[in-house]
Amino acid sequence: MSPRFTDLLTPAAKSIKASEIRELLRIIRAKKDVISLAGGIPDPRYFPLDELEDIMRVVIKNYGAYSLQYSETKGVIELREPLAKYLYETKGFRVDAEEIIITSGSQQGLDLIGRTFISPGDIVITESPSYLAALGVFRFYGAKLIGIPIDENGMKVELLEEQLRKLRSEGVKPKFIYVIPVAQNPGGTTMSRDRKRYLVELASQYDLLLVEDDPYSYFVFDPTVDTTPLRTIDKEGRVIYMSTVSKILAPGLRIGWIASPPELARRLELVKQYMDLHSPTLNQYILLEALKRELLKKHATRLVEVYREKRDAMISAIEEYFPDYVWYSRPVGGFFVFAYINKPGFNATKLMHTAIEKYKVAYVPGQSFHPDGRGENSMRLSFSYPPPETIREGIKRIGRLIKEN
Ligand SMILES: Cc1ncc(COP(=O)(O)O)c(C=O)c1O
């Protein structure tokens, strides 16, 4: 009899469903005539290969065996110090190097936060829609998610206030509020300064922890946009801020960081120790060398040009080809436009196969980004990977799909 090891899985491991996006990408990859606006990966043609090649050589030469040795769980101090300085210069908040934890990408930061704070049944508040792998990891640790809708100015904080009041009347305190204030994934929206202030005030009033996920604000297409982090607005130490090199340099480096409130840094460090001892030492030195050369700032300036052109191609095509009952976000950064097709009965999940087979175009149905399972009339459209002319053709095809179904 074959062993039935699947019986040994924890309920949480059993409950994980394969990511809709990954499954989709697998199907689409085999179909060369399909335009994909589904995957949200950076355009690899703009990875800074030459600079990284030189940096990697210099790292091995200068740091030698140190760069290949085990290192401190929260990251090598040579990196954490200049990173604290970089965060002050670019984001406007001061953080002590001892309160920085280098993570294996932001995704590990999210997992770390899940492990450290969530017990089964805890309430976590997110935007709706929100980043799929954050919703997934919070659920994995047993969180019950409450989603607060967004509009063009990000999370509708007045609805959050209503929700907080309701929870308080029931004697429930959420564990934390998770937000992506700039160029949200998947929403493509950015919180206004007023909304951010209001959110920080509510956190203070209800004595809540905020988790701020900020992968996209390092290259924003429109320089007039306010990208001040919640962490900079908050004066009470209630924001865990996290970011990553994935969108600024390359995701394969798997390096991110958390700027923790002082009282939590040691706990996060201890929990991370069991996950991987530390994030790759070599890649931490690569980031250090990149910071020394100001490569992040220089490369971000290049990326702004590249992704702005793609964003413009998508928005102008939407204006041309989508009917006026479609609401869509106008992203100031990031990789995504989110659309709600406000036509009774429109179901983006059910239409996905028709889109691929008949219209030769792919998007990600928006439903799974909504914690309450709504949003069947929504879709995420990514402009990060295809060239502008392909984006235009893809949107034209989706426009036909919307009008004809
Ligand atoms: C909002 C958000 N958070 C976190 C991540 C994960 O990034 P990383 O590659 O740093 O793990 C992503 C990646 O798409 C993201 O969009």
PDBQT file of the ligand as one rigid body, heavy atoms in Angstrom, charges set to zero:
ROOT
HETATM    1  C1  LIG A 501       2.568  44.693  -2.654  1.00  0.00    +0.000 C 
HETATM    2  C2  LIG A 501       3.651  43.679  -2.722  1.00  0.00    +0.000 A 
HETATM    3  N1  LIG A 501       4.235  43.256  -1.597  1.00  0.00    +0.000 NA
HETATM    4  C3  LIG A 501       5.215  42.348  -1.618  1.00  0.00    +0.000 A 
HETATM    5  C4  LIG A 501       5.647  41.791  -2.794  1.00  0.00    +0.000 A 
HETATM    6  C5  LIG A 501       6.734  40.740  -2.748  1.00  0.00    +0.000 C 
HETATM    7  O1  LIG A 501       7.915  41.279  -3.166  1.00  0.00    +0.000 OA
HETATM    8  P1  LIG A 501       9.316  40.554  -2.991  1.00  0.00    +0.000 P 
HETATM    9  O2  LIG A 501       9.769  40.166  -4.349  1.00  0.00    +0.000 OA
HETATM   10  O3  LIG A 501      10.186  41.563  -2.363  1.00  0.00    +0.000 OA
HETATM   11  O4  LIG A 501       9.111  39.370  -2.103  1.00  0.00    +0.000 OA
HETATM   12  C6  LIG A 501       5.061  42.185  -4.004  1.00  0.00    +0.000 A 
HETATM   13  C7  LIG A 501       5.471  41.574  -5.277  1.00  0.00    +0.000 C 
HETATM   14  O5  LIG A 501       4.813  41.620  -6.271  1.00  0.00    +0.000 OA
HETATM   15  C8  LIG A 501       4.035  43.156  -3.968  1.00  0.00    +0.000 A 
HETATM   16  O6  LIG A 501       3.434  43.595  -5.075  1.00  0.00    +0.000 OA
ENDROOT
TORSDOF 0
